Amino acid sequence: MKKTQAGPKEDLVDFYDRTSFAYHDANYLRQGAYSPLKYRQFYIEKMIENLGLPPGSRILDVGCGPGELVLKLLGRGYSVWGVDISSAMVVEATKTVQNGGFPGFQQISQGDIEKLKFEDEFFDVVVASGVLEYQKDDAKSLSEMRRVLKKRGHLILNVTNRHSYVTQSERFYFWLKRNRLSRGVLNFANEHILHRGRLNDFPKRRVHSPRQFDRDLAAAGFTKVAHNYFRFSPLPVPFESMLSFVCGPVGAYMERLTAGRLGFIGGGYLVLCSKEE
């Protein structure tokens, strides 16, 4: 019997179920390393802070990952829910929050952005970072998030910037990893020269043009309020990670471009928008 090929969501679940703690450690727990995801979370926190929401406001973090944003928002007095497609990430996120000062917290569950199990107009803010680009298209996700948002509620989400040279260089790197010979060379360098272990195959993701994405958000019933770019590097992939001792500090410095005219060179595009009535 022919084996059915896994889809993007199945690949995503498999990846995060296998790497939940390693992902948490590499992107949030390590001190001193440049982490684009830490900067992304910082920008999300600032966006929410600038909304001036009262304590107790309801916030949903879709694709909550290891729960770092949920923990920060709880600490600021909001009522927070987390959802992730990976059961291992749900466990990791719950542990993060409970060990972070909220021992009885149980509002993180497994779920799908295209089928949110919440009432209509329940949340003041919905955050979806690193989620939309792993769906087949944007339509179902945007419709579901709009459904659970209150009138004049706010949506924060990000996509991968198609036009960034970091994103463009990834395409060639992914090809190298698929080629048997070049993958062997990369694995050898990663293990025996850089001592970073074997290559990890991250699930495929879609890329977006920021301008077109803004138009798509408007067509879906949202009004853009603000944006930030993140994930900067002076060198293309894979050199940004192979030479992280150089690219890390420079990338962190380049985060100053986040909302400026040169921000478009960043690999990630984060948007705050409001729900139109």
C-alpha positions in Angstrom: 0.0 0.0 0.0 1.4 3.4 -1.0 2.3 5.7 1.9 0.5 9.0 2.0 2.8 12.0 1.8 2.6 14.3 4.9 1.3 17.8 4.3 2.8 21.1 5.7 0.8 20.9 8.9 1.8 17.3 9.6 5.4 18.2 8.9 5.1 21.1 11.3 3.6 19.0 14.1 6.3 16.4 13.6 9.1 19.0 13.7 7.9 20.7 16.9 6.9 17.5 18.6 10.6 16.4 18.1 12.3 19.7 18.9 10.1 21.6 21.4 12.7 22.1 24.1 15.6 22.5 21.7 13.6 25.2 19.8 12.8 26.9 23.1 16.4 26.8 24.2 17.9 28.0 20.9 15.5 30.9 20.3 14.6 32.2 23.8 16.7 30.7 26.6 20.3 31.2 25.4 21.8 34.4 26.7 23.8 36.7 24.5 22.9 35.1 21.2 21.0 37.2 18.5 17.5 35.8 18.2 15.2 37.3 15.7 12.3 35.6 17.5 13.2 37.5 20.7 13.0 40.8 18.8 9.7 39.7 17.2 8.3 39.1 20.6 9.6 42.5 21.8 7.9 44.3 19.0 4.6 42.4 19.7 4.8 43.4 23.3 5.3 47.0 22.4 2.4 46.9 19.9 0.1 45.6 22.6 1.4 48.1 25.2 0.7 50.9 22.8 -2.9 49.9 22.5 -3.5 50.9 26.2 -5.7 48.0 27.0 -7.1 47.7 30.5 -6.1 44.9 32.8 -8.1 41.7 32.2 -8.3 42.3 28.4 -8.5 39.0 26.6 -5.6 38.0 24.4 -5.2 34.9 22.3 -1.7 33.7 21.2 -2.1 31.4 18.2 1.0 29.3 17.7 2.2 30.2 21.1 5.3 27.9 20.9 7.1 27.6 24.2 4.9 30.1 25.9 7.2 33.0 26.4 4.8 35.6 25.1 1.9 34.1 27.1 4.0 34.4 30.3 4.9 38.1 29.6 1.3 39.1 28.9 0.0 37.3 32.0 2.6 39.3 34.0 1.1 42.5 32.7 -2.4 41.6 34.0 -4.1 40.4 30.8 -6.3 37.3 30.5 -4.4 35.1 28.1 -5.1 31.9 26.1 -2.5 30.0 24.1 -3.0 27.6 21.2 -0.4 25.5 19.4 -0.7 22.7 16.8 2.0 20.7 18.5 1.1 18.8 21.7 4.7 18.8 22.8 4.8 22.6 22.5 1.6 22.8 24.6 3.4 20.9 27.3 6.5 23.1 27.0 4.4 26.3 27.0 2.4 25.2 30.1 5.6 24.4 31.9 7.1 27.8 31.0 4.1 29.6 32.3 3.6 27.5 35.5 7.3 27.7 36.4 7.2 31.5 35.6 4.9 32.3 38.5 1.5 31.0 37.4 1.4 27.5 38.8 -2.3 26.9 38.2 -2.4 28.2 34.7 -4.2 25.8 32.2 -5.3 28.0 29.3 -2.9 26.6 26.7 -4.3 23.9 24.4 -3.7 22.1 21.2 -5.5 23.7 18.3 -5.5 24.8 14.6 -5.6 28.4 13.4 -8.1 27.5 10.8 -10.5 26.0 13.3 -10.3 28.0 16.5 -12.5 26.6 19.3 -13.6 30.0 20.8 -16.8 32.0 20.7 -17.4 34.8 18.2 -16.0 38.2 19.2 -14.3 36.8 22.4 -10.9 38.4 22.2 -9.6 42.0 22.3 -6.3 41.0 20.6 -5.3 37.9 18.6 -1.6 37.3 18.0 -0.4 34.8 15.3 3.4 34.8 14.9 5.1 32.3 12.7 1.8 30.5 11.8 0.2 32.0 8.7 3.0 31.0 6.4 2.6 27.3 7.1 -1.1 27.3 6.0 -2.1 26.4 2.5 -3.4 30.0 2.1 -4.3 33.0 4.2 -8.1 33.1 3.8 -9.3 30.6 6.3 -6.9 31.8 9.0 -7.8 35.5 8.6 -11.5 34.7 8.6 -11.2 32.6 11.8 -9.1 35.2 13.6 -11.5 38.0 12.5 -14.4 35.9 13.8 -13.1 35.5 17.4 -12.0 39.2 17.6 -14.3 41.8 19.2 -15.4 44.8 17.2 -12.5 47.2 16.9 -10.2 44.4 18.2 -6.6 44.1 17.0 -4.7 41.4 15.1 -0.9 41.0 15.2 0.7 38.6 12.8 3.8 38.1 10.8 4.9 36.5 7.5 8.2 35.9 5.8 9.3 38.8 3.6 9.7 37.5 0.0 11.9 40.4 -1.0 14.6 40.2 1.7 18.0 38.9 0.5 17.9 36.6 3.6 14.8 35.0 2.3 16.1 34.8 -1.3 19.3 33.1 -0.1 17.3 30.5 1.8 15.9 29.1 -1.4 19.4 28.2 -2.6 20.4 26.8 0.8 17.2 24.6 0.8 18.3 23.3 -2.6 21.8 22.5 -1.2 20.2 20.5 1.7 18.1 18.5 -0.7 21.1 17.6 -2.9 22.8 14.4 -1.5 26.4 15.5 -2.2 26.1 19.1 -0.9 24.1 17.9 2.1 26.9 15.6 3.1 29.4 18.5 2.9 27.2 20.8 4.9 26.6 18.0 7.6 30.3 17.4 7.9 31.0 21.2 8.4 28.1 21.5 10.8 29.2 18.5 12.9 33.0 18.5 12.8 34.0 22.1 12.2 31.2 24.2 13.7 30.2 21.6 16.3 26.5 22.4 15.8 25.2 18.9 15.2 23.5 17.5 12.1 21.4 19.7 9.8 17.8 20.2 10.8 15.1 20.3 8.1 12.6 23.0 9.1 9.2 22.7 7.5 8.5 24.5 4.3 6.8 27.9 4.5 5.2 30.3 2.1 6.6 33.8 1.6 4.7 37.0 1.1 5.2 40.4 -0.4 4.6 43.0 2.4 2.7 45.4 0.2 0.5 42.7 -1.2 -0.1 41.3 2.3 -1.2 44.7 3.4 -3.7 44.7 0.6 -4.9 41.2 1.4 -5.4 42.2 5.1 -7.6 45.2 3.9 -9.6 42.9 1.7 -10.1 40.6 4.7 -11.6 43.4 6.8 -8.6 44.8 8.6 -7.0 48.2 8.8 -3.2 48.4 9.1 -2.0 50.4 12.2 1.8 49.7 12.3 4.5 47.3 11.3 8.0 46.1 12.1 10.6 44.2 10.2 12.9 41.7 12.0 15.6 39.1 11.2 18.5 41.1 9.8 21.9 39.7 8.7 24.9 41.2 7.0 25.4 37.9 5.2 23.0 35.5 3.4 22.0 32.1 4.5 23.7 29.8 5.6 26.6 32.1 6.6 24.3 34.0 9.1 24.3 30.9 11.3 27.7 29.5 10.3 29.4 32.8 11.2 27.0 33.7 14.0 29.9 35.2 16.1 30.0 38.0 13.4 26.5 38.0 12.0 24.8 37.9 15.4 26.0 41.2 16.8 25.7 42.9 13.5 22.2 41.5 13.0 21.2 42.8 16.5 22.5 46.2 15.6 20.6 46.2 12.3 17.3 45.7 14.2 17.4 49.5 14.5 16.1 49.4 10.9 12.9 47.7 12.0 10.5 50.5 11.2 12.7 52.7 9.0 13.1 53.0 5.3 15.6 50.2 5.1 13.5 47.8 7.2 12.4 46.0 4.0 15.7 44.1 4.0 14.6 42.2 7.1 13.5 38.6 6.6 10.3 38.9 8.7 7.4 41.3 8.4 5.2 41.9 11.5 1.9 43.8 11.2 -0.6 45.3 13.7 -4.1 45.9 12.3 -7.6 46.6 13.6 -10.8 44.8 12.8 -13.1 46.9 10.6 -16.8 47.0 11.6 
